Amino acid sequence: MTENRRGVVLGAGAYLLWGLFPLYWPLLEPATSLEILAHRFVWSLVVVVGLIAVRRRLGGCAGCCGTAAGSGCSSLPRWSSR
């Protein structure tokens, strides 16, 4: 698949998902905003750790556990304070 065609397919998929989101909103009505936020946080963490593990870069994160701002971690972006 060419890069141009791939972009068109991914763009169409994004528009399709964006159009289907309103169908999902009534299912969220019983949940509180804090519960939704907590789910987004937990599931985002699970997905990111899974992606790092799949890319086999989890070993690079072993040194950054417990350090401030992930210093010394080669597979995570470094954030500078201003």
URMOBEL-V926811 format. One record per run of one state. SS is the DSSP state (h for helix, s for strand, l for the rest). FROM is the first residue (numbers start at 0). LEN is the number of residues. If there is no record, write none. Layout:
SS	FROM	LEN
SS	FROM	LEN
//
This chain:
l	0	2
h	2	26
l	28	4
h	32	22
l	54	3
h	57	7
l	64	3
h	67	3
l	70	12
//
